[in-house]
Amino acid sequence: MSDPDCVFCKIVARELPARMVDQDERTITIMDINPATRGHALVIPRRHSVDLLEVEPEDLSATVLAAQRLALRVNERLASDGVNLLNCSGPAAWQTVFHFHLHVIPRYVHDPLRLPWTPTAGESDEMAAAAAELR
């Protein structure tokens, strides 16, 4: 399944260019054109789904496994000090391309990338209430 208006579907179909890093029967991995750090890449399932809430379990599994393969390669070949995996699901979560994908972002001790929030202790009653709603 693909979406004719989706940029990632067009890349999967090779209708648009991309710097291919890896591929298998379910996924492709390409370099991000707006990299956060050196080596920032995207792992994209070949089959279209809008976001994390819609992706088929088989495609989700394949995407995570491909992201792990890339993370291992990033540590080995780019000498990164760590790796972030990022998924943005929905506009409020900064999703800009509406085809499920994972960002694999190599991290280096002195890179300028910082968390988008300052972690602070949560309010105990609110955490308990949210946990109860999620059970």
N, C-alpha and C positions, 0 to 999 in steps of 0.2 A: 504494500500500500504506500502511495506517495501523494504529496500535495503539489500540484503544478505551480503554485505560487510560493512555495517554500524554498528559500535559498539553500538549505542543507539538502533537501531532496534533489535540487538541481546539481549540487556538488556530487552527491551519491551517483546520479545518472551521468556524471561527467559533462554536463551542459555548462557548468561554470568551473573555472580553474581553482585549484587549491594545492597547497604543498602537502602532499600525502606523506605520512610517516609510517602508517601500518594499516592493515586491513585483514579481515577474515570474512567468513560467510555472513555474519550478522552485523559487523561494525566497520566503520572507517575511522581513522585517526588523522587529523589534519592540524597544521599549525594555526593558532589563533592570529587573525590579521591585526588585532589590537592587543598585543601581549602585555601581560602584567609584569612578567619577568622573562629572562632568557629561557627559551624552551617551552613556553606556555602553549599547550595544545588542547584540542577538543576531541573527545571520543563521542561518536555519533552512531546511533543504530541506523542501519540501512532502511528499516521500515519506519514510516512516519508515525509519530505520536506527538501530541502537542506538548506534553510535560510529564513530570514524574507521576502525576495522578492518572495518566492515561497509558503509560508505556506498558507493553505486555511483559509479564514476568521473565520470559525467555530472553527478550531484548534487554531488559534491565540487567539480568545476570551477565549476559555477554558484554554489555557496556562496562560494568564494574570490573569484570575480569580483564578486559582490554585496558582499562585505566590502570589496573595493578601492573600489568605487563609494562606499560609505559612508565609508571612510577619507578619500577626497578631499573629500567633503562636510563631514566633521568639521573638517578643516583649514581649509576655506574659510568655513564658516558659524559654527563655534564657536571659531575662532581657537585651536585646540589647538596645542601645541608638538611633538606627536608622537602616535603611535597604537600600541597593542599589539593584536595578534591572539592570542587564546588559545583553545585547544581542550583540554578535559579528557576523556581517554578511559580509562574505568574508575574504580572507586571509589578506588584508590590514587592516582590522578591528580586527585582532587577532583571527579569527575563526579557530579552529583546528579540531573540529568534525563537519562534514558537514551534520548535522541533526538539524533543528531549535530547539533552547532551550533558556530558560532564566535562568541566574544565579540569585539566591536570596542570597545576601551576608549580613549577620547581621553585623552591625557596632557598635563598642564600643568606647567610648571616647578616650581610650588610646591604641587602636589597631594601628599597624604600617602601615596599608594600606593607601596609598595616591593617589590622582588623578593622572592620567598619563600625565596631562598637567597643566600648570599654567595659570588659566584664566586671560586674559588681554583684555582690551577694543578693540573691532573690529574697522576696518576702515569704516567710515560711507558710503562712496561711494560704496565700495565693498559689504557691507551688503545690500545696496539698489539694486545693480545690481543682486546679488544672489536672493534676494526676488522677483525681477521682473521676473527672469527666472523660479522661482518656482511657480509663479501664473498661 
